[in-house]
Amino acid sequence: MDWRSYYKEHIVTPEQAVSMIRDGDRVVFGHAVGEPIVFQRTMARMAEQFHNVEVAHMVYLGSGEYLQPGMESHFRHNALFVGGLARKPIAENRADYTPAFFSDVPRMFRDGTLPVDVFAFTCSPPDERGYVSLGLSCDYGAQAVKSAKTVIAEFNPNMPRTYGESFVHVSEIDAFISAWEPLPESKPAKIGDADRQIGKYIADLVRDGDCLQLGIGALPDAVCSFLGNKKDLGLHTEMISDGVLPLLESGVINGKRKQRDIGKVCVTFLMGTRKLYDFVNNNPIINMLPVDVCNNPAVISQNDNVVSINSCVEVDLQGQVCAEAIGLRQISGIGGQMDFVRGANLSNGGRSIIALHAATNDGTASKIVTTLTTGAPVTTSRCDVNYIVTEYGVAQLRGQTLRERAKRLIAIAHPKFRAELAEEFEKRFGEKLAV
């Protein structure tokens, strides 16, 4: 059958698409900007028809109707990464969290650890050969299409067509619904003075020709603002946002010195503004990769001089990093931090960097702590950690003793908390520390 005939025969209404869900199913949404906007809104409106349906995904940018109180008997969220709208339902035990490395999610779909009954996602309209593009979110979507019993595509002309391993033929899809909704956008974060100082310290650790991993938010944007005088930087990263656009447009990031995917920007998903979405649309330098490839430490390390830049919640005096919770309260997820920390550490000349403000936003507590908050998970182990950066300086920890690690971390802690950290140092090591 010609793909056009197949496509026309499988166009359904949003209500018909949602009716393909069965009680007890696991429904997986496309990640971040790949979420099916019309589908999830219709699903919430039809909630009374369903019971014990699990809805699994990572970052969620939608309006959150299905997460409201009273919905949990119909739809219970299983967060593979805790975004803003999921925090309250999880704290109130109306939703669940499954710890997982981002890179491991496709394998869990593939090997049946997390079987997928229905996968619903947003894509570009089909091209002349019958292929849709996963657009801004390749990550676990590429595998979910293969693993799901039922695949529902919400095609949206606003979704960019991206290159790389992001194409799915219409014959792999069971139902199509049409949407013209504006895609979710993430506005650039406001960069503060502490962010700028951290960004400057990190930029000083970046050399010409390095291959970067950056995230989203004020800290990575601050780093980017200090990289304008660098040359021939590469980009192999979990995601990109608007902060990298000036470096791409000016040619500072050109990938010339990479060892694999030379001249390409390797990424698994994108979040930002329409300006970013327009930049990546039909842009051949963008190489979208499934997350189990993009975030695989063995793949990351094939490039020399990888510099991974991530943030966290707190660091203890041993160098243990928590990047996802405040005690037992889950506020984020593991994501790809460990994937890139290990990839950078395995890279020839690579460096991993964890950045954080020295104190909480209200200034009442240090984020360099004697021990992690009770119940807090270790995201990056003390054996994996390398550089820690605050607005007060840089602490290089890899290969250092516990005594030396504590000294270096106290030196970059907020000044008003250094005395109490020094007291703990004296208890542990029997040595007074001048602060």
Secondary structure, DSSP 8 states (H G I E B T S, - for coil): --HHHHHHHTB--HHHHHTT--TT-EEEE--GGGS-HHHHHHHHHTGGG--SEEEEESS--S--GGGSTT-TTTEEEEESS--HHHHHHHHTTSSEE----GGGHHHHHHTTSS--SEEEEEE----TTSEEE-TTB-TTHHHHHHH-SEEEEEE-TTS----BS-EEEGGG-SEEEE--------------HHHHHHHHHHHHH--TT-EEE--SSHHHHHHHHT-TT--SBEEE-SEE-GGGHHHHHHTSB--TT-SSSTT-EEESEE-S-HHHHHHHTT-TTEEE--HHHHT-HHHHTTSSSEEEEEE-SEEETT--EE-SEETTEE-S--TTHHHHHHHHHHSTT-EEEEE--SB-TTSSSBSEESS--TT---SB-TTT--EEEETTEEEE-TT--HHHHHHHHHHTS-GGGHHHHHHHHHHHHS-----
